[in-house]
Amino acid sequence: MKISASIYSNKHKELRDIVAELDAHGTDFFHIDCNDDPAVFEDIARIRQLSNTPIDLHIITPRPSRYYDQIAAHDIDAVCFQYEELQEELAIPATIQARTGLAISSSTDIDVFAPYARQLDFVLIMATTPGQSGGTFDKHNFRKIRQFRQRFPETRIHVDGGVNHEVSFILRNMGVYAAVSGSYLMNSDSIGAAMLNLKTHDIGSHYLVGDFMRQLDETPLLRPDELSVRNILQSIEDNKLGFTLVADESGALLGMITNADVRKGLLKHIDNLNALEVADMINPSPAAAREDFTVQELLAYIQEQTFPVNYLPVVNSKHEVTGSVTFMNLVKGEV
């Protein structure tokens, strides 16, 4: 995951020193917030004299058109406009070569992106108040990110607001392309250590698995009376996650069926596929995460397993299914 350092989050250092320090520690982008202030482009010009690091510009204005010429004239890699502030049509001219995006606040429905899906390259999901630094990540955005990825699978997702080491781990696992880090990175005693934490490490635990897991309504699940080879294959196919869970009417976890389990069942009856039964495919005792696990406890649990973990059921203290976690986007070195 790319890290975009919000340079205005540090009010105590000179711009030259901030740029030099961030470049020394390998930041991927310089994130610049423009709160309807054309003077920001003076800073961009200065940065371009100091560094070749790509610039990620977030403009909050009712009239984007007043900035089109400035954007085209400067070497900017990515620019997005805050949706809630728009009072005119967002019609980005061909003279702008930067990747373009739409920033949306936590309370804004992802459906607003639909009219721009063919026009724009990315979405910036604001997990705190746009243009303000130091807020706490609103955990309902984890679900919002999943929903956006499902609705617009070809669009890159950027996230801004409250991104610390722990949130970064979760976002990396969710396949987020870039995360903006402000106060956590820029006000750290060591930018280098903070950058390393954002990119590869997890330290401390504040969020629980229940905060960021796929909720039950997002998790493929079959009841005992629905179990058939056809229904199992259809559930795995429809949900595109590589597994389906089995739970009774009370919610108690009865098992899990993965692509690998289906493959084993087929191999067992390769000479007579008509003999294939549900019992040949279901794992009645799958590894499962608790919804009250912290991030650290989840990682420790994964490390205890003797097999690669791509997904886990999530259960409560009564062993009732409450959701699932998936790890398709997780770099192997994390665990």
C-alpha positions, -999 to +999 in steps of 0.1 A: +000+000+000+013+035-009+017+061+018+008+097+011+023+120+037+000+150+045+027+177+047+004+204+062-001+182+093+032+195+106+030+232+115+064+234+132+089+227+104+099+245+073+086+230+040+121+224+028+129+203+059+096+184+057+102+174+021+138+164+027+129+142+057+100+125+039+121+118+009+149+103+031+123+078+044+108+069+011+073+084+012+053+075-019+034+107-023+032+142-008-005+148+001-016+184-001-049+197+010-062+228-008-091+244+011-101+267-018-068+284-016-049+291-048-018+299-028-013+262-023+002+261-059+030+283-047+040+255-023+036+229-050+061+250-072+085+251-043+082+213-037+089+207-073+122+225-070+131+203-040+118+168-050+105+146-077+082+127-053+046+125-068+021+150-055-013+139-044-036+170-043-070+171-026-091+202-035-121+213-014-140+239-033-175+246-047-160+256-081-133+231-093-130+249-127-111+278-111-082+254-105-081+235-138-055+257-154-033+256-123-035+218-121-026+215-157+004+239-153+020+220-124+035+185-122+008+168-102+004+130-102-031+128-087-059+153-079-093+147-064-122+170-056-144+169-025-179+158-036-199+175-009-186+209-017-193+208-054-217+235-068-209+230-104-205+200-127-171+182-124-159+183-160-122+178-159-105+190-191-082+169-212-054+193-205-051+178-170-028+147-173-030+138-136-049+108-123-083+122-111-106+112-083-135+121-061-133+125-024-163+115-003-170+119+034-180+091+058-217+100+057-219+101+019-232+070+000-208+054-024-236+055-051-226+092-057-195+078-075-215+060-102-218+090-126-180+095-124-170+058-127-159+060-163-143+094-159-123+091-128-094+069-117-098+067-079-120+075-049-107+091-017-127+079+012-126+104+040-126+086+074-125+119+094-135+155+087-121+166+053-092+191+056-087+185+093-058+166+109-057+144+140-091+128+139-099+092+148-107+067+120-145+060+119-147+022+118-179+021+097-157+030+068-142-005+068-176-018+055-178+012+031-144+003+016-156-033+010-188-021-006-170+003-029-146-024-040-175-047-048-194-020-067-165-004-085-138-032-087-117-014-113-114+019-093-084+024-070-093+032-034-074+059-014-082+065+023-076+096+044-082+103+081-070+086+113-046+063+096-021+049+121-001+017+122-031-005+132-055+010+107-028+007+080-025-030+086-063-034+082-063-012+050-034-032+035-053-064+041-084-049+024-064-040-008-065-002-004-041+014-029-030+044-009-035+058+026-030+094+036-013+098+069-012+131+087-006+136+124+005+100+130+033+102+105+042+139+105+042+144+143+060+112+152+093+113+171+107+093+142+092+097+107+112+067+096+098+044+123+063+056+117+067+050+080+079+015+086+049+009+109+025+021+082+040+000+055+048-033+072+044-035+110+015-037+134+021-024+170-006-022+196-042-030+193-072-007+195-096-022+169-113-056+174-120-081+147-157-073+150-149-037+140-135-046+105-147-081+097-171-088+069-205-087+086-228-117+085-249-102+056-216-100+036-205-135+044-215-166+023-235-190+045-257-220+041-281-237+065-282-275+069-314-278+048-297-259+020-267-282+017-263-298-017-233-300-040-250-275-064-259-250-036-223-252-022-207-245-056-233-218-063-226-200-030-189-201-035-193-189-071-218-161-063-198-146-035-164-147-051-146-153-018-135-189-022-155-203+007-190-207+022-198-213+059-224-236+073-244-227+104-276-240+120-307-219+126-294-206+159-262-194+142-239-221+156-209-227+133-212-262+118-184-261+093-167-244+064-163-254+027-135-239+007-123-242-029-097-266-015-123-287+003-143-290-029-112-301-048-104-328-022-139-341-025-137-343-063-103-361-061-117-386-037-144-395-062-126-387-094-136-420-109-173-417-099-183-381-094-219-391-089-208-405-055-197-371-043-216-360-012-216-329+010-198-348+038-168-352+014-164-315+011-172-299+045-146-292+072-166-296+104-140-280+127-125-251+109-101-226+125-122-195+136-114-161+149-132-146+178-149-112+172-133-098+203-098-106+191-075-076+189-054-072+157-024-086+176-044-116+188-057-123+153-021-123+139-009-145+167-038-169+160-029-170+123+007-177+131-004-207+152-021-224+123-002-251+104-017-241+070-019-209+049-049-188+061-068-170+034-101-166+053-116-173+087-151-176+101-156-151+130-176-163+160-188-149+193-183-164+228-211-189+221-194-201+188-222-184+168-211-171+134-210-133+133-190-127+102-157-135+085-123-121+077-104-125+045-067-122+037-064-123+000-046-089-001-023-095+028+014-096+020+028-129+032+055-113+053+029-097+076+021-131+092 
